[in-house]
Amino acid sequence: MNGVTITPLKRISTGKGDVLHALKCTDAGYAGFGEAYFSEVYSGQRKGWKRHNRMVLNLVVVVGRIRFYIHDDRPGSPTAGQTMQLTLSPDDDYRRLTVQPGLWVAFEGMAPQTSLLMDIIPEPHDPDEADRREIDSITI
């Protein structure tokens, strides 16, 4: 989808616990640092829809499994009207999801336990920067 990048990440195994890389300032997709936060997602629960108007999202699932839904309704976009799905988990194919501003994002916990995602954003949280919709307002 136009405005979405999926980046493989390093997971380094050690005898005392793995090291999971997330984002370096030299990585494609890095848009600056304003805040990093974690969001819990309960099994079977959906969060969203949210569209950021300025911020690039860098999303990494660090525990569990989360399915992301990304919808493009930007006029003139080559992927306008499309919705994509992507499932991320640190246990399978450890990757980072980068989402440019203007795309609607929702996500759902797919693991039996609570999942945890980290989002690295280029500015501190501003509740007026994003638009929100009810989860059933866009067909998944």
C-alpha positions as CSV (number, residue, x, y, z in Angstrom):
1,M,0.0,0.0,0.0
2,N,1.2,3.5,-0.8
3,G,2.6,5.0,2.5
4,V,3.3,1.7,4.2
5,T,6.7,0.2,4.7
6,I,7.5,-3.2,6.4
7,T,11.1,-3.5,7.6
8,P,12.6,-6.8,8.8
9,L,14.2,-6.4,12.2
10,K,17.1,-8.1,14.0
11,R,16.4,-10.5,16.8
12,I,19.7,-11.5,18.4
13,S,19.6,-14.7,20.4
14,T,21.6,-14.9,23.6
15,G,21.7,-17.5,26.3
16,K,20.1,-15.2,28.8
17,G,17.3,-13.7,26.7
18,D,17.0,-12.2,23.2
19,V,17.7,-8.7,22.1
20,L,15.0,-7.2,19.8
21,H,16.0,-4.2,17.7
22,A,13.2,-1.6,17.0
23,L,14.5,1.6,15.3
24,K,17.7,3.5,14.8
25,C,18.0,7.1,13.7
26,T,19.8,5.8,10.6
27,D,16.9,3.6,9.5
28,A,14.5,4.3,6.7
29,G,11.2,5.3,8.2
30,Y,12.9,7.2,11.1
31,A,11.1,10.6,11.2
32,G,12.5,12.0,14.5
33,F,11.8,11.2,18.1
34,G,9.1,12.8,20.2
35,E,7.8,9.8,22.2
36,A,7.8,6.1,22.5
37,Y,4.8,4.4,24.1
38,F,3.4,0.9,24.5
39,S,-0.2,-0.2,24.0
40,E,-1.7,-3.4,25.3
41,V,-4.1,-5.3,23.1
42,Y,-6.3,-7.9,24.6
43,S,-7.0,-11.1,22.8
44,G,-9.8,-10.7,20.3
45,Q,-10.1,-7.0,20.9
46,R,-9.9,-4.3,18.2
47,K,-8.6,-0.8,18.6
48,G,-9.1,1.9,16.0
49,W,-9.8,3.5,13.6
50,K,-7.2,6.4,14.0
51,R,-5.7,8.6,11.3
52,H,-2.7,10.7,12.1
53,N,-2.4,13.9,10.2
54,R,1.2,14.8,10.8
55,M,2.9,11.8,12.5
56,V,4.7,8.9,11.0
57,L,4.0,5.7,13.0
58,N,6.7,3.1,13.6
59,L,4.9,0.1,15.1
60,V,6.7,-2.9,16.6
61,V,5.0,-5.8,18.2
62,V,7.1,-6.9,21.2
63,V,4.8,-9.5,22.8
64,G,2.1,-11.7,21.3
65,R,0.5,-11.3,17.9
66,I,-1.3,-8.3,16.4
67,R,-3.2,-8.0,13.1
68,F,-3.0,-4.5,11.7
69,Y,-5.6,-3.1,9.3
70,I,-4.6,0.0,7.2
71,H,-7.1,1.8,5.0
72,D,-6.4,4.4,2.4
73,D,-9.1,7.0,1.6
74,R,-6.7,9.7,0.4
75,P,-8.0,11.4,-2.8
76,G,-5.6,10.7,-5.7
77,S,-3.6,8.0,-3.9
78,P,-2.8,5.0,-6.1
79,T,-4.2,2.8,-3.4
80,A,-7.3,4.9,-2.5
81,G,-10.2,2.7,-1.4
82,Q,-7.9,-0.3,-0.4
83,T,-7.6,-1.9,3.0
84,M,-4.6,-4.1,3.8
85,Q,-4.0,-6.5,6.6
86,L,-0.7,-7.5,8.1
87,T,0.0,-9.6,11.2
88,L,3.1,-9.0,13.3
89,S,4.7,-11.1,16.0
90,P,8.2,-11.2,17.5
91,D,8.0,-15.0,17.4
92,D,7.6,-15.4,13.7
93,D,8.8,-12.8,11.2
94,Y,10.0,-9.9,13.4
95,R,9.3,-6.7,11.5
96,R,8.5,-3.0,12.0
97,L,5.5,-1.4,10.4
98,T,5.9,2.2,9.3
99,V,2.7,4.1,8.4
100,Q,2.8,7.6,6.8
101,P,0.3,10.3,7.9
102,G,-3.2,10.2,6.3
103,L,-3.8,6.5,6.5
104,W,-6.4,5.0,8.8
105,V,-5.0,2.3,11.2
106,A,-6.8,-0.3,13.4
107,F,-5.4,-3.4,15.1
108,E,-6.6,-6.6,16.8
109,G,-5.0,-8.9,19.4
110,M,-4.5,-12.3,17.8
111,A,-2.6,-14.1,20.6
112,P,-4.3,-16.0,23.4
113,Q,-2.6,-13.7,25.9
114,T,-2.4,-9.9,25.9
115,S,-0.2,-8.5,23.2
116,L,2.0,-5.5,23.4
117,L,3.1,-3.1,20.7
118,M,5.5,-0.2,20.8
119,D,5.0,2.9,18.7
120,I,7.8,5.4,18.1
121,I,6.4,8.8,17.0
122,P,8.3,12.0,16.0
123,E,6.5,14.3,18.4
124,P,4.9,14.1,21.8
125,H,1.3,12.9,21.8
126,D,-1.3,15.5,20.8
127,P,-4.9,14.4,21.0
128,D,-5.9,17.0,18.4
129,E,-3.4,15.7,15.8
130,A,-5.4,12.5,14.9
131,D,-8.9,11.8,13.6
132,R,-10.9,8.8,15.0
133,R,-13.7,6.6,13.7
134,E,-15.7,3.7,15.2
135,I,-14.2,0.3,14.4
136,D,-17.3,-0.7,12.3
137,S,-17.1,2.5,10.1
138,I,-14.6,0.8,7.7
139,T,-15.3,-2.7,6.5
140,I,-12.5,-5.1,7.4
